[in-house]
Amino acid sequence: MHDFCFTIPYGLVLVAGGIIGYAKKGSVASLGGGFGTGLVLILAGYLSLKAFEKRKNSYLALILETVCAAVLTWVMGQRYFQTSKIMPAGIVAAIREVDLFESDLDESIKV
């Protein structure tokens, strides 16, 4: 499976989560974090898709995906350990860890 198959839908989920967090709780942090990170991941997925169509690798997309995955895993992991709430911190941290491993594995196989 290619990284954009996971990155674009996950970016959309983060955008939706940011908007829902803002609508329900008025949380500007949710809006900025979810919406902003989601847009970066959608951009990275799009860059990766376009590179795939040209039968090339997009190292910029790989860097964006890896940085977002590492940051989200760290931030949401810390939040989970502080609050022990599965939603949204535990779920986001777990999904990002899977994506971080998957995108790094894909790139190591391609090279």
N, C-alpha and C positions, 0 to 999 in steps of 0.2 A: 504494500500500500504506500502511496506517495504522501509526503508530508502535507500537501495542500488539501488532501481528502479529509484530514482531521483538523487542520489549522483554520480553514475558512469557517466550517460550522461552529467550531469552538469560539472563534472570534465573534460570531453572531450571537452565541449564547451569552458571552460576556457583555456585549452591547445591551442585549435585552435585560440581563441581570442588573446592569448599572442603571438602566432606566426604571426598572421595577423597584430597585432599592431606593431610588430618589422619589418615585411616586408614593411608595408606602411609608417611608420614614423621613423623607425630606433630606436624605443623606447626600450631601455634595461630594463626599469622599467616595461613595458608591458610584455616583454618576461619573466622576472624574476617573476613578480607578477602573471600573468595569467598561465604561464607554471608551475611554482612551486606550486601554490595553486591548480591548476588542478591535478597535480600528487598526491598531498597529499589527495585530495578528491577521486581520483580513488583508491588509496591505502585503504582509509577508507571504501569505498564502497565494495572493494574486501574482506576486513576483515569481514565486516558485512555479505556479501553473504556467505562466508565460515562458519561463526558462525550460520547463518540461516540454512544451510544444515545440521548442527549438532544439530539443534533445541536448540541453545543456544543464548545468547546475547553477543555481542562484545562491552564491555565498552570502550576499546581503540578506536574503530571506532566511537562510540558515542562522545567521548571527541574530537577526531580530527574533526569530522563534526561540532560540536558545536563551537569549537574555530575558525575554518575557517569561519563559517557562521557569527559569531559575528564580527570577524576582517574585513571581506569583507563588511558587512553591515555598520560598522562604517567608514571605509576608503572611500568606494564608496559613502556613504551618505554625508560625509564631502565634497567630490569632487563635488557631485551634487549641494550642497548648495553654493559652491564657484563659479561654472561655469554655473549652471542652464541648463546644457546639459543632455538630457535624455540618449543619447548613449555615452559611455557605462555605465557611473556611476549610473544613475538612475535605469536602467534596472538591473544591477548586484546587487545593494543594495536591490531592491524589491524582486528579485528572492531569494537572500540569506535569507532575512527575512522570506519568505514563507518556505524555507527549514529548517531554524532554528526552526520555530514553528512546522513544520511537524515532524521533527526527535525527538524533545522533546516530542511531543504528542504521537508518536508511542511508545517511551520507557516508558512513564508513563502508557500507556494502558497495555503493556506487563507485567509490574511488578505487 
